[in-house]
Amino acid sequence: MAKPSDEQQKALEGLLGLGNHSTRKSHYPELAARLDELEQARQHLQQLNDQLEQRVAERTDALLEANHNLQQQIAQRELVEQQLRDARDVAQAANRSKDKYLAAASHDLLQPLNAARLLIATLRERQLPTAEHVLVERTHQALEGAEDLLTDLLDISRLDQAAVKPDLAPYRLDELLGPLVSEFQSVAGAAGLELRVRFGDEAVLTDLRLISRILRNLLSNACRYTAQGGILLAARRRGGQLSIEVWDTGRGIAADCLESIFLEFNQLDVGRAADRKGVGLGLAIVERIAHILGYRVQVRSRPGRGSVFSIEVPLSSEKPLPASQVPVQAVAGNPLPGRRLLVIDNELSILQSMAALLGQWGCEVLTATDEAGALDVLQGRAPELILADFHLDHGVVGCEVVKHLREHFHQAIPAVIITADRSDQCRRALRKLDAPLLNKPVKPGKLRAVLSQMLG
């Protein structure tokens, strides 16, 4: 490192207070100026530091306020979400309560309605004066309307609470459509219509009960809203699907109304109350069942020309063998007179109504409200057929009573279960029992057909 010159050395010594007084004094102005510069620099830095601290403080306050606002928003959102959850829980609980109440109320209403239907059926088969016969027929029609409404309400309730689960299996078309054709030929004939059928020998993979309900509703609507002409039930292949179609020559539906026909309690072009047919739940049920099955329902219509309702059902690669059914034939004579039947029900009014109807058909009728009462009236002789309610008193089910009576008499006594319970649990129990099911209110014609087939 180079040594400083003499002048530099002297200047340095002056600044540091070294050297003589005259030398130091000569450097005072320079030192003062330098100190002023340093002071100004310090003040500037201090000002910058103060400004920086103020900005940091302002930013910190802003962040604290933003954080406070965010926490308030989060708390408010959590409160709203909790309120929504509480409201949802209350709504779901109310909906479940409504469904249970509706099911219970409908079930309780179906019991006396069933008794009334049986009594009216008994009167309809008797020779009555013209005036009384008209009153009986009007009563029958009124009860039929009430039955349809309650049945539809029960179905809507079960469909809305997802209580219906599909049970898929392969079925031949004749097995699916044959019973519907037999059922609606008389209905169409009574309305002055011709029911035509066109389908092949395909098989479909479906739930027989649910798809039958869809087609039954479509056929019922076609018969109700077709004044003249005919109805066609047809099936045609479309790729891996089978389109099952119901054609009618009714008044048709306007294009802007096609969507609304699937709404509950909706009926188009309804004038006076006396002109209403049904309550407008049939197509709502069709749409809900189709959704459960994953099927697509379509409708085409031309006002004044008629409508076509179609539903696409998956074809089955497996085709079951034809059911070994004996063709419906008249048994020699009437198979019911003299047959010994046991009726078990916990409702006395139903027992009395059933006894009156079956007695009018010539049957020997024994009635009981439970298993002990059944054994008492049978007096050691097995009945030829048992008609039992599903729900008896004290939690006992008719299936168990039938099973115990079969064991008691060591016979596979034919049995029919009659119930207002439309649950899948009930149907599963009946599969184990191998007994047909009739829903309350029992249709006398169907009851007679079932009994004739089982006893004939």
C-alpha positions in Angstrom: 0.0 0.0 0.0 1.5 3.4 -1.0 2.4 5.8 1.8 0.4 9.2 1.9 2.2 12.3 0.8 3.2 15.0 3.2 0.2 17.2 2.4 -2.2 14.3 2.8 -0.5 13.4 6.1 -0.9 16.9 7.4 -4.5 17.1 6.3 -5.3 13.9 8.0 -3.6 14.9 11.2 -5.6 18.1 11.1 -8.8 16.3 10.8 -7.9 14.0 13.6 -6.8 16.8 15.9 -3.1 16.0 15.4 -0.5 18.5 14.4 -0.4 22.1 15.4 -3.3 24.4 16.1 -3.0 26.4 12.9 -3.2 23.3 10.8 -6.3 22.1 12.6 -8.0 25.4 12.3 -7.6 25.5 8.6 -9.7 22.4 8.2 -12.8 23.5 10.3 -14.9 24.8 7.3 -14.4 21.5 5.4 -15.3 19.4 8.4 -18.3 21.5 9.2 -19.5 21.2 5.7 -19.0 17.4 5.8 -20.9 17.2 9.0 -23.8 19.2 7.5 -23.9 16.7 4.6 -23.9 13.8 7.0 -26.7 15.4 9.1 -28.7 16.0 6.0 -28.2 12.5 4.9 -29.2 11.2 8.4 -32.3 13.3 8.4 -33.2 12.1 4.9 -32.7 8.5 6.0 -34.7 9.2 9.1 -37.5 10.6 7.0 -37.5 7.6 4.7 -37.5 5.3 7.7 -40.5 7.2 9.2 -42.3 7.0 5.9 -41.6 3.3 5.6 -42.7 2.7 9.2 -45.9 4.6 8.5 -46.6 2.7 5.3 -45.9 -0.6 7.1 -48.2 0.4 9.9 -50.9 1.4 7.4 -50.5 -1.8 5.5 -50.6 -3.8 8.7 -53.8 -2.1 9.8 -55.3 -2.7 6.4 -54.3 -6.4 6.6 -55.7 -6.7 10.1 -59.0 -5.1 9.0 -59.2 -7.3 5.9 -58.4 -10.4 8.1 -61.1 -9.3 10.6 -63.6 -8.8 7.7 -62.7 -12.2 6.3 -63.1 -13.9 9.6 -66.5 -12.3 9.9 -67.5 -13.4 6.4 -66.3 -17.0 7.3 -68.2 -16.9 10.5 -71.3 -15.6 8.7 -70.9 -18.2 5.9 -70.6 -21.0 8.5 -73.7 -19.7 10.2 -75.6 -19.6 6.9 -74.4 -23.1 6.0 -75.5 -24.4 9.5 -78.9 -22.7 9.1 -79.2 -24.3 5.6 -78.2 -27.7 7.1 -80.8 -27.2 9.9 -83.4 -26.2 7.4 -82.6 -29.2 5.2 -82.8 -31.5 8.1 -86.1 -30.0 9.2 -87.4 -30.3 5.6 -86.3 -33.9 5.3 -87.7 -34.8 8.7 -91.0 -33.1 7.7 -91.0 -35.0 4.3 -90.3 -38.3 6.0 -93.1 -37.5 8.5 -95.4 -36.6 5.7 -94.6 -39.8 3.8 -95.1 -41.9 6.9 -98.4 -40.1 7.7 -99.6 -40.4 4.1 -98.8 -44.1 4.0 -100.4 -44.7 7.4 -103.4 -42.6 6.6 -103.9 -44.2 3.2 -103.4 -47.7 4.7 -106.1 -47.0 7.4 -108.4 -45.5 4.8 -108.0 -48.5 2.5 -109.2 -50.9 5.2 -112.8 -49.6 5.4 -112.8 -48.8 1.7 -111.9 -52.5 1.1 -114.9 -53.6 3.2 -117.2 -51.2 1.4 -116.0 -52.4 -2.0 -116.7 -56.0 -1.0 -120.2 -55.1 0.2 -121.0 -53.1 -2.9 -119.7 -56.0 -5.1 -122.1 -58.3 -3.2 -125.0 -56.0 -3.9 -124.1 -55.6 -7.6 -124.4 -59.3 -8.1 -127.9 -59.4 -6.7 -131.2 -58.8 -8.5 -132.2 -55.3 -7.4 -135.0 -53.0 -8.5 -133.8 -50.5 -11.1 -133.6 -47.5 -8.7 -131.6 -49.4 -6.1 -129.3 -50.8 -8.9 -128.5 -47.3 -10.1 -127.6 -46.2 -6.6 -125.4 -49.2 -6.1 -123.6 -48.5 -9.4 -123.0 -44.9 -8.5 -121.7 -45.9 -5.1 -119.4 -48.4 -6.9 -118.1 -45.7 -9.2 -117.5 -43.3 -6.3 -115.5 -45.9 -4.3 -113.5 -46.8 -7.4 -112.5 -43.1 -7.8 -111.5 -42.9 -4.2 -109.5 -46.1 -4.5 -107.6 -44.8 -7.6 -106.7 -41.6 -5.8 -105.4 -43.4 -2.6 -103.5 -45.9 -4.7 -101.8 -43.2 -6.7 -101.0 -41.2 -3.5 -99.4 -44.3 -2.0 -97.3 -44.9 -5.1 -96.2 -41.3 -5.4 -95.2 -41.3 -1.7 -93.1 -44.5 -2.0 -91.5 -43.3 -5.2 -90.6 -39.9 -3.7 -88.9 -41.4 -0.7 -86.9 -43.9 -2.9 -88.6 -46.9 -1.2 -88.9 -48.7 -4.6 -85.9 -50.7 -5.8 -86.0 -52.5 -9.2 -85.7 -56.2 -9.3 -84.4 -56.9 -12.8 -84.9 -60.3 -14.6 -85.5 -61.5 -18.1 -89.1 -61.8 -19.2 -90.8 -62.9 -22.4 -93.0 -60.3 -24.1 -96.0 -62.5 -23.9 -95.4 -62.9 -20.2 -95.3 -59.1 -19.8 -98.0 -58.0 -22.2 -100.4 -60.9 -22.2 -101.9 -60.1 -18.8 -102.3 -56.5 -19.7 -104.1 -57.4 -22.9 -106.5 -59.6 -21.1 -107.1 -56.9 -18.5 -107.7 -54.0 -20.9 -109.6 -55.8 -23.7 -112.8 -55.7 -21.5 -112.0 -52.1 -20.4 -111.6 -51.0 -24.0 -114.7 -52.9 -25.1 -116.8 -51.3 -22.4 -115.7 -47.9 -23.8 -116.6 -48.9 -27.4 -113.0 -49.1 -28.4 -110.9 -51.8 -30.1 -107.7 -52.9 -28.5 -105.2 -54.3 -31.0 -101.8 -55.9 -30.2 -98.6 -56.3 -32.2 -95.4 -57.7 -30.8 -92.9 -60.5 -31.5 -91.3 -63.1 -29.3 -88.5 -61.0 -27.9 -87.5 -61.0 -24.2 -86.6 -57.9 -22.1 -84.5 -57.3 -19.0 -86.8 -55.4 -16.6 -88.7 -55.3 -13.4 -92.0 -57.0 -14.3 -94.1 -55.2 -11.6 -92.7 -51.7 -12.4 -92.9 -51.9 -16.2 -96.4 -53.4 -15.9 -97.4 -50.4 -13.8 -96.1 -48.0 -16.4 -97.9 -49.7 -19.3 -101.1 -50.1 -17.2 -101.2 -46.4 -16.6 -100.6 -45.6 -20.3 -103.3 -48.0 -21.4 -105.7 -46.7 -18.8 -105.1 -43.1 -20.0 -105.6 -44.2 -23.6 -109.0 -45.8 -22.7 -110.1 -42.8 -20.6 -109.3 -40.1 -23.2 -110.2 -41.9 -26.4 -113.8 -41.3 -27.4 -113.9 -43.4 -30.5 -111.6 -45.5 -32.6 -109.1 -47.8 -31.1 -105.9 -48.4 -29.1 -102.7 -50.2 -30.3 -100.2 -51.9 -28.0 -97.1 -52.6 -30.0 -93.4 -53.4 -29.6 -90.5 -52.9 -32.1 -86.8 -53.4 -31.9 -84.5 -50.4 -32.0 -80.9 -51.6 -31.7 -80.4 -53.1 -28.3 -83.6 -51.7 -27.1 -87.3 -52.6 -27.5 -89.7 -49.7 -27.9 -93.0 -50.6 -26.3 -95.7 -48.2 -27.6 -99.3 -47.3 -26.8 -101.2 -45.6 -29.6 -104.6 -44.1 -29.4 -107.0 -42.2 -31.6 -108.0 -39.7 -28.9 -108.1 -35.9 -29.0 -104.3 -35.5 -28.9 -102.1 -33.0 -27.0 -100.9 -29.6 -28.1 -97.1 -29.3 -28.6 -96.7 -26.6 -25.9 -98.4 -28.9 -23.3 -96.4 -32.1 -23.8 -94.0 -31.3 -21.0 -96.6 -30.4 -18.4 -98.6 -33.6 -18.7 -96.0 -35.3 -16.5 -96.7 -32.9 -13.6 -98.7 -34.1 -10.5 -102.4 -33.4 -10.5 -102.3 -31.9 -14.0 -105.0 -32.7 -16.4 -105.4 -31.0 -19.8 -108.6 -29.5 -21.1 -110.6 -30.3 -18.0 -113.9 -28.5 -17.9 -116.5 -29.3 -15.3 -115.6 -31.4 -12.3 -118.0 -34.1 -13.6 -115.9 -34.4 -16.7 -112.6 -35.1 -14.9 -111.2 -38.6 -15.3 -108.7 -39.6 -12.6 -106.7 -37.0 -10.6 -103.7 -36.4 -12.8 -101.2 -38.6 -11.1 -100.9 -41.4 -13.7 -98.2 -39.9 -15.9 -96.3 -38.5 -12.9 -96.0 -42.1 -11.6 -94.9 -43.2 -15.1 -92.1 -40.7 -15.2 -90.9 -41.5 -11.7 -90.9 -45.3 -12.3 -89.1 -44.8 -15.6 -86.5 -42.7 -13.8 -85.9 -45.5 -11.3 -85.5 -48.0 -14.1 -83.4 -45.7 -16.2 -85.8 -45.8 -19.1 -86.7 -43.0 -21.5 -90.4 -42.1 -22.0 -91.4 -40.3 -25.2 -94.6 -38.9 -26.4 -95.8 -37.8 -29.9 -99.2 -36.3 -30.5 -101.3 -34.5 -33.1 -104.3 -32.6 -31.8 -107.5 -34.2 -33.1 -105.6 -37.3 -34.4 -104.3 -39.1 -31.3 -101.1 -39.7 -29.3 -98.3 -42.2 -29.0 -96.5 -42.9 -25.7 -93.4 -45.1 -25.9 -90.8 -46.4 -23.5 -87.5 -48.0 -24.4 -86.7 -51.2 -22.5 -83.4 -53.1 -22.8 -83.6 -56.4 -24.7 -82.4 -59.5 -22.9 -79.8 -61.9 -24.3 -81.5 -64.6 -22.3 -84.9 -65.8 -23.3 -86.8 -67.7 -20.6 -88.8 -70.7 -21.6 -92.5 -70.2 -22.1 -94.4 -70.3 -18.8 -96.2 -73.6 -18.4 -99.6 -72.0 -18.2 -102.7 -73.8 -18.9 -104.7 -71.6 -21.3 -107.4 -69.7 -19.5 -110.4 -72.0 -19.8 -113.7 -72.4 -18.1 -113.6 -75.1 -15.5 -116.5 -77.5 -15.8 -119.1 -75.6 -13.9 -118.3 -73.0 -11.2 -115.3 -74.2 -9.1 -116.3 -72.0 -6.1 -119.6 -73.4 -4.7 -119.1 -75.7 -1.8 -115.4 -74.9 -1.3 -114.3 -74.5 2.3 -112.3 -71.2 2.6 -110.7 -69.6 5.7 -110.5 -65.8 5.9 -108.1 -64.3 8.4 -108.2 -60.5 9.0 -108.0 -58.3 12.1 -110.8 -56.0 10.8 -114.2 -57.4 11.7 -115.9 -55.3 9.0 -113.6 -56.9 6.3 -114.3 -60.4 7.7 -118.1 -59.7 7.5 -117.8 -58.2 4.0 -115.6 -61.0 2.7 -117.9 -63.7 4.2 -120.9 -62.1 2.5 -119.3 -61.9 -0.9 -117.7 -65.4 -0.8 -121.0 -66.8 0.6 -122.9 -65.3 -2.3 -120.5 -67.2 -4.6 -121.5 -70.4 -2.9 -118.4 -70.9 -0.7 -118.4 -72.2 2.9 -116.6 -69.4 4.7 -114.8 -69.6 8.0 -113.4 -66.4 9.6 -110.9 -65.6 12.2 -108.8 -62.7 13.5 -105.7 -64.7 14.4 -104.1 -68.2 14.4 -105.8 -69.4 17.6 -109.2 -68.4 16.3 -108.4 -70.1 12.9 -107.6 -73.4 14.6 -110.7 -73.1 16.7 -113.1 -72.6 13.8 -111.4 -75.2 11.6 -112.1 -77.9 14.2 -109.3 -80.2 13.0 -110.2 -80.0 9.2 -107.9 -78.1 6.9 -109.4 -75.5 4.6 -109.2 -75.8 0.9 -107.7 -72.3 0.6 -106.7 -69.5 3.0 -107.2 -65.8 2.4 -105.1 -63.9 5.0 -104.3 -60.3 5.7 -100.6 -59.5 5.8 -100.6 -57.3 8.9 -102.6 -58.8 11.8 -102.7 -57.6 15.5 -99.7 -57.5 17.8 -97.1 -57.5 15.0 -98.1 -60.9 13.6 -98.1 -61.2 9.8 -100.4 -63.4 7.8 -97.5 -65.2 6.1 -96.5 -66.7 9.5 -100.0 -67.8 10.3 -100.3 -69.5 6.9 -97.0 -71.2 7.4 -98.0 -72.5 10.9 -101.4 -73.8 9.5 -99.6 -75.7 6.7 -97.3 -77.2 9.3 -100.2 -78.0 11.6 -102.2 -79.9 8.9 -99.1 -81.2 7.1 -100.5 -79.8 3.8 -99.4 -77.2 1.3 -102.7 -75.4 1.7 -103.1 -72.8 -1.2 -103.1 -69.3 0.2 -103.8 -65.7 -1.0 -102.4 -62.7 0.9 -104.5 -59.6 0.9 -102.9 -56.4 2.1 -102.8 -52.6 1.7 -99.0 -52.8 2.3 -97.2 -52.2 -1.0 -93.7 -52.3 0.3 -90.9 -54.4 -1.2 -90.5 -56.1 2.2 -94.0 -57.5 1.9 -93.4 -58.8 -1.6 -90.2 -60.5 -0.5 -92.1 -62.3 2.3 -94.7 -63.5 -0.2 -92.0 -64.9 -2.5 -90.9 -67.3 0.3 -94.5 -68.2 1.0 -95.3 -68.9 -2.7 -98.7 -67.1 -2.5 -100.3 -64.6 -4.8 -100.9 -61.0 -3.6 -104.0 -59.0 -3.9 -103.8 -55.3 -2.8 -106.6 -53.7 -0.9 -109.1 -52.6 -1.9 -109.7 -56.0 -3.5 -111.3 -55.9 -6.9 -114.0 -58.6 -6.7 -113.5 -59.7 -10.3 -109.8 -60.2 -9.8 -110.5 -62.1 -6.5 -112.9 -64.4 -8.2 -110.5 -65.1 -11.0 -107.7 -65.9 -8.7 -109.8 -68.2 -6.5 -111.2 -70.0 -9.6 -107.8 -70.6 -11.0 -106.3 -71.8 -7.7 -109.3 -74.0 -6.9 -110.1 -75.2 -10.4 
